[in-house]
Amino acid sequence: MASDDHHPDSAANGEAADNNNHVPTKKLKLTSSSSPITPSEILSEFSHHDPTVARINNGSFGCCPATVLEAQRRWQLLFLRQPDHFYFSLLRPAIDHSRRLLLPLINASHIDEISLVDNATTATAIVLQHISRSFHENRFQKGDAAIILHYAYGAVKKSVQAYVSRAGGYVIEVPLPFPVYSNDEIIAEFRNALNEAKLENRRVRFAVIDHITSMPSVIIPVKELVKICREEGVDQVFVDAAHAIGCTKVDMKEIGADFYTSNLHKWMFAPPSVAFLYCRKQLEFDDVHHPVVSHEYGNGLPVESAWIGTRDYSSQLVVPEVFDFLDGFEGGLDGIMKRNHEKVVEMGDMLKIAWGTQLGCSPDMCSSMVMVGLPPALGIESEVDAMKFRTHLRVKFGVEVPIYYRAPKEGEVSCVTGYARISHQVYNTIYDYHKFRDVVNQLVREGFTCACLGG
């Protein structure tokens, strides 16, 4: 909290909360649902993108349209214009409005289940700090286990190490196959890991499950895995869904996890950075806190997260404008997700045919991202090679795309070891993927291998 003041609900310190014309007014919608946004309007909304780059990596950093950026700038200037008025009268109601808009979208039961935070990494720290306290306060015992997927995001693995391992917890990593073409393969590996824990007389207290893994990118059967956790007595389940909202269906009641987080700045067109953290409303979760302790500590996570000191909160305040932008597309968000999925699979099929390779999973396990095998001739033989090749594509050819190294299995010869994770978002055109295709074909023709890139 600022200074020694306590944040009001609607008024404080003699100031009435006003709704005068100092509040940023929303611009008219880009277009009505009866007249969907046009390609030229989309081009204008993303004209700040570098036109020389084939940007097929929306998954890493997302994108934000100009109208939302303009709304963000209005909020930033409003704070700078009169900070007291912004803080005491506008900030909390605006954050609450953003949370209310998310409530039906994710099918949560109550607004108090939704907090806005910086990103999924922050949300992970909040949840794992809660789990760490369970070990320190002897609700969990030393040697009790947390289970995570082998393909969990690197920062999440580090967080588990920092908060769970150091508190005395044992970490089980579930090996996942890749390429993978059936949910049954994933479910079987998850069950096997839980069964092995039973054989070792180890109690699994906590599970971290991805909704969409980052690298390699695959939609995980999260509903089924959460159900298995319930059947096996796992105490608490956290779903890391950094990529999910705006990319696949998100339904808190259907999924049934205790905690769930997703970034709004990846696939929901919000500016960086903002995410929601869902905490299922149960009495025992009242001890969930933001790791940055400010004056609101103890007033509930949504309130704690709404003020963690003086900083730029504008990305959390433009959710209404994000929804307006989504409304400009035929079918709204559902229509965008459907078209992105169909187009990324189409582009993946085009590339795999051009390179004589395969996709890393079946189309129904792809969201708005798909893994496409690269020609073995490129000589991607390590994670270092994958990163060097990614850099080479970006710097030399203006192609932004993540590269994944998949180690060959025993006995495999001349197999695909490099995969590109391509994304599709509304600003992408077929030329982005043709450029990538042609660059890779050119490199193969010229006899390029990653060994040419040196140290």
Buried (B, 14 or more C-beta within 10 A) or exposed (E): BBEEEEBBEEEBEEBEBEEEEBBBEBEEBBBEEEEBBEEEBBEBBBEEEEEEBBBBBBBBBBBBBBBBBEBBBBBBEBBEEEEEBBBBBBBBBBBBEBBEBBBEBBEBEEBBBBBBBBBBBBBBBBBBBBBBBBBEEEBBEEEBBBBBBBBBBEBBBEBBEBBBBEBBBBBBBBEBBBBBBBBEBBBEBBBEBBEEBEEEEBBBBBBBBBBBBBBBBBBBBBBBBBBBBEEBEBBBBBBBBBBBBBBBBBEBEEBBBBBBBBBBBBBBBBBBBBBBBBBBEEEEBEBBBBEBEBBBEEEBBBBBBBBBEEEEBBBBBBBBBBBBBBBBBBEBBEBBBEBBBEBBBBBBBBBBEBBEBBBBBBBEBBBBBBBBBBBBBBBBBEEEBBBBBBEBBBEEBBBBBBBBBBEEEEEEEEEBBBBBBBBBBBBBEEEBBBBBBEBBEEBBEEEBBBEEBEE
